[in-house]
Every structure is written in structure tokens, then in C-alpha cells.
Amino acid sequence: MHRLQAFIARLPLPMLALAASYGVYTFNLLFVPVWVALVSAAAYELTYVALAFVRVADAQRRRAAIIALAAVVVSVLYNSLSGLFHRRPDLLISPPLWADVTLAVLHGLPLAIVAYNVAVLLLHDEQPAQPTLPTAPDQPTYPAPVLVAPQLADEYQRGLDKQAETLAQCDAVLPTATGRSASPRCPHCGSVVASNAHKAAAVRHGHCKACKPVEEGRTQDG
């Protein structure tokens, strides 16, 4: 039902164009054979009828409107002259030269101008279609990489600190053979250190004050 209503709403447009084409046809008969006059009449009327339905780019809408208006103006002019000559056929009997020249220009000039502008609108200004690039298949998504090394280093350092604290606590509570607490010693070189805190520092750093110069000398000799 909706399509039928749309068709009926658009039906007057081609009917009006068909009626207007008769005046264009009779005017062109003054200069060209019948079949050429038929083609010319159809061309003018179909120009603004087709531009009413064709889809053009936004940048070309103004040009399309101007071309359609020009075709309408030519159709009005030809129909007016055709009606005048129908009512006053004596005007075509031995007219002056300037009248013949004017009618010839009115016949030839609009046809070429409208044809050129229609060609520019529909053909030359068409943008070439952009090639469609093949899309790559969906790639699997992986989680962001996790930095493991710094975490392991932190855990290792915390383990060393905990080990140093455990050794310090053991040295503080275990009695010696004489009944006195054992002096804290460096776990690397066995040297006696000042306190359990120094022993924990030796465990954490890998040396105490006594064995540090020895390790530095070994490094220099190597």
C-alpha cells in the first residue's frame, strides 16, 4: 500500500513532463527531422525529471539544481514559442534575418549547454571507487607481559633479610658452653661483629667490614 501511494504521488511528474515535451517537439520541428525532434524533446524533459530522482553528492547538489532549472527554462521558452507560432503561423512566413538567427540560436545553444553540464555532473565528476583492502584475520589477544624478574629479586631480598633476622635471634638465645651468649659472627668469614644488627647486615650485603677488603682485593686481582 505504501509503495502504491508513493507511485501515485510521483506519477504527475512524468505526466507533466510528457505534456511539456510536445511544445519542445513542435519547436524543434522547425529545424530538424521528426525523430531528432522526438529525441530532443525527451532529452530536455528527462533532464529535470531524472535529476529529481538521482542521488548526487552534497558538493554537486547545487550544480544539479542549476542544470534542472536550466532545462525547465528551456522547456518553458520552447513551449511559449511553439504556442505563439501555433496561434500566429504567419509569423513564420518570410521573417526577417535577425528573427531567423535568434530562433536558430535558441534552438542550438541550450541543447549543447545542457548536454555539457549533464556530462560533467554525471560522468566527469564521478570519484573512482577506492579499492577495498583485505582485512587481516582477527589476531588472538594476549595479556600484557608480567615483569617477573623484579618481583623475584624483591622476594629474594626479603628472604635474605628474614634469614639474617632468624640467625640474629638464634645467636641471642642460644647459650654457649660457658653459659654466656655467643658473640655474633659474620657468616662468610667467621669474624666477630659488633652486634646482631651487623651480622644481619653482613648476611644481607654478602660481607662484613672484616671480609669486605678481602673480597675487594680478590676482585682487583681478577
N, C-alpha and C positions, 0 to 999 in steps of 0.2 A: 504493500500500500504506500509505503513511504517512497519507494522508487517511482511509482506511478505519479505521485504528487510532484516529485522533483522533475520528472519528464514533462508533465503538463506545464509546470512553471517555466521551463526553458523553451517550450515549443514556440512561443511568439517570436523569439529571437531569429531563428532561421526563416520563419514565415515572413517577417518584416523585411529581412534581407533579400528574400526571393522577390517580393513585390518591388523593392527599391532597385533590384538588378535590371528590371525591364527598362527603366529610364536610361540606365547606363548602356544597356544593349542597343537601344534605338539611337542614342547619340553616337556610339561607335560605328553604327551602320553608315554614317555619313562619310567614313574614311576607309573602312576595312570590310572584308567579306563577312558573311554571316557567322561562320564558325569561329573566326577571330573575335568578332563582337561578343559571341557567347562566352568565350574563354575570358575576355577582358572583364565582362560584367561579373562573372563568377569570381574572378580574382579579387576585385575590389570589395565585393560583399563578404567573401570568405575571410578577408584580411582581418576586419574588426570582429567578425564572429569567432574566428579561430583564436585570436588574441584574448578573447573573453574567457576561454576555457584553458588555454595552455598555461603551464606553470613556468614562470621565469624567475631568475634570481632577483634578489632585492635591489641590486645595483642596476638592473635592466628594466625595472617596472616603469620608470619614468619614460624611457625610450619607447617601451611597448605602448604606453598610453598615448604618446605623441603620434606614433605610427597609426594606431587605431583611429585617433581623431582626424588625422590627415586623410585616411581612407573614407571616413564619414563625410568630410568636407567635399572631397571629390565626388562622392556619390550624390550629395545634395546639389552640387553645381551641375553635374550631368543631367540629373532628373529635372532640374529647373529649366535648363536649355532645351531638353527634349520636350517638355511640356509647352514651352514657348513656341518651338518650331511646329509642334502638333497643332497649336491654335492658330499660328500665323505661318503657314508654309510658304507664303510669298516672300518671307524674309530670306529664304534660301535661293531665290531666283535672282541671278546676277548681282550678288552682294559686292561691295567694294573690296579692294585688295586687303585693306587693313582688317576687315572683318574675317576674311578667309585666313589671314595669318594668325589672328587671335584665336580662332576656333582650332586651327592646326596645333598651335602651342598648347592650348587647353587639353587637346587630345593626347599629345605625345609626352609632355613634360611630367604630369603627375604619375603616369604609369612607370616611367623609369625611376623616379624618386622613391616611390613606394616600394618598388621591387628591390632597389638597392638597400633600403633601410630594413626591409624584412630579412634579406640575406644576412646583413650584419648582425641583426638581432638573433636569428635562429641558427646561423651557421658559423660565422667567423668568431663570434664571442663565446662559443662553447669552450669550456675548460676541459682539457684532456683528463680522462679518468686516471686517478693516481693508482699505480699498481699496488695491489694488496700483498704485503709482505707476509710470508708464512710465519705463524706464531710458534714459538718453541713449546714443546710439551711441558706440562707442569712439573717443576722440579720439586723433589721432596724437601721439606723444611726440617732443618736440624736445629737443636737447641744451641744456644750460644756456648762457646767453649768455656770450661771452668778452669780457673787457674789453680792447679793442684800444688805446684812446687812451693809457692809462698806459704800455703796452709801447712804443708808437711814440715817446712822449716820452722814455722811457729810452734807446731806440736813437738818437734824435736827439741827446740829450745826450752819449752815448758817441761818436757821430760827431764832434761839435764838439771833444770832448777829444782824440780821435785826430788831428784836423786841426791843433789847436794844437800837439800834440807834434811832428807832422811838420814844421810851419813852424819850430819852435824848433830842431829838428835840422838843417834846411836852413840856417838862418842861422848855425849854429855851424860848419858845414863849408865853406860857400861862401866863398872869399876875395874881397876887394874889389880894386879897381884898384891900391891901394897895397900889397897883399899882406897886409893885416891883416883880421881877421874883421870883418864888417859889424855895426854896433850893432843890437840888436833894436829894432824899431819897432812901434808899435800899428797893426794892420791897418785900423783905422777912420779915425783922424785922421793917421797918419804920424808921430806924436811918438815920440821916442826913449824907451824904457823902460829900467828898470834892468837887467833880465836877461831871459833867455828864459822864465823862470817867470812874470814879469809879463806878457810877451807872450801866453803861453798863457792866463793869467787874463783878459786883455783879449778874446781870442777866445771864451772860454767865457762871459763875462758880457756881451759886446757893447760894452764901452767900457773905457778905461784911466783913470788918475787925471786925465790932461790933458783928455780929451774928455767925461768924466762931468759936470763943471759945465756944459759947453755944452749937453749933451742935457737936463739938468735945467732949464736956462733956457728951452730951446725948449718943454719940456712945460708950464712955468708960463705962458709967453706964449700957448700954445694954449688 
